[in-house]
Structure formats: structure tokens, C-alpha cells
Amino acid sequence: MTVMALWAVAAGMTAQEFLRVFSTRNNPEPVVKNVVRYNNATKSKDRIYINTDYCSYMVIRKGARYYNALPGENLVESRSVQSQASEGNYAATNYHYWRGLFPKKDAGAGYYALPLAAGEKVVVDPHTIHFKGSEREENYVSFGVQENDTVYAMRGGVVCLSGDKKGVVINHADETFAVYYHMRRALVQPGENVETGQPVGLAAGKEVHVGFVYLDEKYFKQKEMAEEYPYTHFLPQIWDGSQFVRYDKPAVVVAPALPDEVITQDMTKAQKKRYMKNKNKNNKHN
């Protein structure tokens, strides 16, 4: 049995739009399933959390510690029993899950590209929103565009399940998420690995919203089953070709060609070396 959090009802329209994409609460089936199987080899009953999404989740059972549920099957508990029929109520449990894991390093420290093609003008405008169950102000960024403009990935990662098929959720290597919403349609599918600058959707109107979030351990209340909104939103470091975009007022920015720092930030040393070698070779030919 899953438990729904109070913050699932947002305080404002923009927050509702965000949660329609980021939250999977309206899925007909739980994204993380609690399964108990009898293991004949070990004469035990194994509790397994099956994560059907392409990004990780944090799971907690009432009165128990929380668990990391990676994509696929996760064995979290094993109990010795005399037979398959014994302890039939072992499967019964209240549990809840949240998208994401706690970041291992400074969340939001990565570099981000603008979500439009190089040479396009875009208005970058930060806003605040509130979620029910939280007194904190959270951020999202609005990008002024033209209707049906192609929206590009601001950073690479894996596409996760979305509560709204028009929106896109991308999980980055540092366990942060970029949530693209207010779009007419998505151009990528869950499970797809996207690169910085790859098309991910089409704008629905004169602006596209992107929320940048991570699961924050300090707001994750185990005893209360995390009914407070347990995420922190942040304003990303967007590179405009010469400096980082400032957020003290709306700014008109021309999207530059993708900087190497953004493209290579999540690459291994070998991948970076190969990328720079290929780039230098192409520059010589040009």
C-alpha cells in the first residue's frame, strides 16, 4: 500500500503544472512496487522493490529505514521461514517513495546550456512558486520563446517517466533533475539517454518553464513519512558564452554555441580526451 504526500496538491497553477510532469502519483500502477517472493534455495521470503522508472527513487516503510530503489529489482529484506505458506502477512506494508536520491556532492554545481538553438534570442526570467505543505519559496526559470520553437536539453542525462506526456523529466549524473513543462509535445521517450543540446520538446506558447530540483535530505522527514515537500529547487549556472546568466532581473540572451565545459562535464576522462581530440581534428579540417 502506497501513501500519498500532502504536497501532492499544489498551491498555485504553475506548481500544479510542475507536479503534473514531475510527480508520478497519478500513474494507474505504482512506479515502485513492493513484492515478496519465496526463495526456495534459501528457504526465505525476500522483499523486493521493483522500480519501473529509469531513474532512482527513495523508498521508506512505516517504522523502517529508507532504501535506495535503483531502476529494476532491489532486494531490501530477507526473512527465513519454514515454508512458502508461512507468514502470509509479510507482504502487507505501508510504504512511500519519492523520485531521486540524495546528491553526493554540491547539487546544482554543474553547468547548463540555454534551451534554444545557437543564435536564437531568449528571455531568461526567474520566478518563485509554493507547494502545499511547505512554507519555502521555490524557483523555476521561464524562457521566453516563440510558439512551436524547439526546446533543447540544457544538460545531458536520462529521461524518466513523466506524469504528463507533454513534459520531460531528465535525471542528471549528480542526482539533480531538470523538469521541462508548458510544452506542446515531448520529442524524447522515457529511458532515452540525451545529450546537452539535443531536442527534447516543442514550446506550447510564448514561454517554456524549467524547474531544477533535487531530493533534499534535510527536508526528508522519515518519522512523518515525508509529508512536507522534500525537494529543493535551485537556479542553475547557465553559460551565455562569456559569463553566467544573472537572475536579479529578466535578461535577454543570445544562445551561444555549446561550450565545451557544458558538453564534457559528465564525461569520463577518457571520453573528454576523445571529445577534445575529435574537436581539434575537425577544426584543423575546417
SVG drawing of the C-alpha trace seen along z (x, -y; Angstrom):
<svg xmlns="http://www.w3.org/2000/svg" viewBox="-5 -43 49 68">
<polyline fill="none" stroke="black" stroke-width="0.4" points="0.0,0.0 1.4,-3.3 0.9,-6.5 0.3,-9.9 2.0,-13.0 0.2,-16.2 2.3,-18.3 0.7,-16.4 -1.8,-19.2 0.0,-22.3 -0.9,-25.8 -0.8,-27.5 -1.3,-26.8 2.4,-26.9 3.1,-24.5 0.3,-22.2 1.8,-22.3 5.2,-21.3 3.9,-18.5 1.8,-17.1 5.1,-16.4 7.5,-15.7 5.2,-13.6 4.1,-10.0 1.3,-9.9 -1.5,-9.7 0.0,-6.6 -2.5,-3.8 0.1,-1.5 2.7,-2.3 6.1,-3.2 7.8,-1.3 6.2,2.0 6.5,3.9 6.8,7.7 7.5,10.6 8.8,13.8 9.6,17.2 13.2,18.2 13.3,22.0 17.1,22.1 17.5,20.1 14.1,21.0 13.3,17.4 10.9,14.7 12.5,11.8 11.1,8.3 11.9,6.7 11.2,3.2 10.7,3.2 11.4,-0.3 9.7,-0.6 11.2,-4.0 14.6,-4.9 15.8,-6.9 16.2,-6.0 13.8,-6.5 13.9,-6.8 11.6,-4.4 10.5,-4.2 8.3,-1.8 6.5,-3.0 8.6,-2.3 11.6,-1.2 14.6,-2.9 14.6,-4.2 16.0,-2.4 17.5,-3.4 15.5,-1.8 17.5,-1.8 15.9,-1.0 14.8,2.7 14.7,5.1 16.1,4.2 16.3,6.8 15.9,5.0 15.0,7.6 15.1,11.4 13.4,13.4 13.8,17.1 10.6,19.1 9.7,22.7 7.5,22.9 6.2,20.8 2.8,20.6 4.1,19.3 3.9,15.6 1.4,14.7 1.0,11.2 4.7,10.4 3.9,8.6 1.4,6.2 3.2,2.9 2.7,-0.9 5.4,-2.4 6.0,-5.6 8.5,-6.6 10.0,-9.8 11.8,-10.4 15.6,-10.8 18.4,-10.1 20.3,-12.4 23.1,-14.1 26.6,-13.0 28.1,-16.5 27.0,-20.1 23.7,-19.9 23.3,-22.3 27.1,-23.0 27.1,-21.8 26.9,-24.0 23.8,-24.3 23.2,-25.5 20.3,-27.7 17.4,-25.6 17.4,-27.2 19.5,-26.8 22.7,-28.8 22.0,-32.4 18.4,-32.5 17.4,-35.2 15.7,-34.1 14.4,-36.0 15.6,-34.3 13.2,-35.1 13.3,-33.5 10.1,-33.0 9.1,-31.6 6.3,-29.1 4.9,-27.5 3.8,-23.9 1.2,-22.9 2.8,-21.6 5.9,-23.9 6.5,-27.5 9.6,-27.8 9.7,-29.7 11.0,-27.5 12.3,-28.6 11.8,-27.8 13.0,-29.6 10.9,-30.8 12.4,-31.1 10.7,-33.4 10.3,-31.7 8.1,-31.5 5.3,-29.1 6.4,-25.7 10.1,-26.6 12.3,-23.5 13.4,-23.2 16.8,-21.7 18.3,-19.8 20.2,-22.2 22.2,-19.3 22.6,-15.6 21.1,-12.7 18.4,-10.0 14.7,-10.7 12.5,-9.5 8.8,-8.7 6.6,-11.8 3.2,-12.3 2.3,-14.3 3.5,-13.1 3.9,-16.6 6.6,-17.3 10.1,-15.9 12.0,-14.9 15.8,-14.5 17.9,-13.0 21.5,-14.2 24.6,-12.4 24.7,-14.4 21.1,-13.3 19.5,-16.6 16.6,-16.9 15.5,-19.3 11.7,-19.3 10.6,-20.8 6.9,-21.8 4.5,-24.1 5.3,-22.3 3.1,-21.2 4.8,-17.9 7.8,-15.9 10.4,-14.7 12.1,-12.1 11.0,-8.9 11.5,-7.6 14.7,-5.6 16.4,-7.6 19.9,-9.0 20.0,-12.6 23.0,-14.8 23.3,-18.6 21.7,-20.4 19.5,-17.5 15.9,-18.5 13.5,-17.4 10.2,-19.1 8.2,-21.9 7.1,-25.0 3.4,-25.4 3.3,-29.2 5.4,-32.2 7.4,-30.6 8.8,-27.3 9.3,-26.6 12.1,-24.5 12.4,-23.5 15.7,-22.4 15.3,-20.2 16.9,-17.5 15.7,-15.4 17.0,-17.2 17.9,-15.1 17.2,-17.9 13.6,-18.1 13.1,-14.4 11.1,-13.6 11.3,-9.9 9.1,-9.9 6.2,-11.8 6.6,-9.8 7.9,-12.9 4.6,-14.8 6.5,-18.1 7.6,-18.8 11.1,-17.2 12.7,-18.8 14.9,-21.9 14.7,-23.9 17.8,-25.8 18.7,-28.4 21.3,-26.7 24.6,-28.1 23.7,-28.9 26.6,-29.9 25.8,-32.5 29.1,-32.3 31.0,-34.8 29.6,-34.7 26.9,-33.0 23.3,-34.4 22.3,-36.6 18.9,-36.2 18.4,-39.6 16.2,-40.7 14.9,-39.3 17.7,-39.1 17.7,-38.9 20.4,-36.5 21.6,-35.2 22.2,-31.4 25.9,-30.7 27.3,-27.6 27.5,-24.8 30.6,-25.4 33.0,-22.5 32.5,-22.8 28.8,-22.0 29.3,-19.2 32.1,-17.4 31.1,-17.9 29.6,-14.5 32.1,-12.6 34.9,-10.3 38.5,-11.4 38.8,-9.1 35.6,-10.5 36.8,-14.0 40.1,-13.3 38.4,-11.6 36.0,-14.5 38.7,-17.2 40.9,-15.1 37.9,-14.9 37.1,-18.6 40.7,-19.6 40.8,-17.3 37.6,-18.9 38.9,-22.4 42.0,-21.6 39.9,-20.3 37.8,-23.5"/>
</svg>
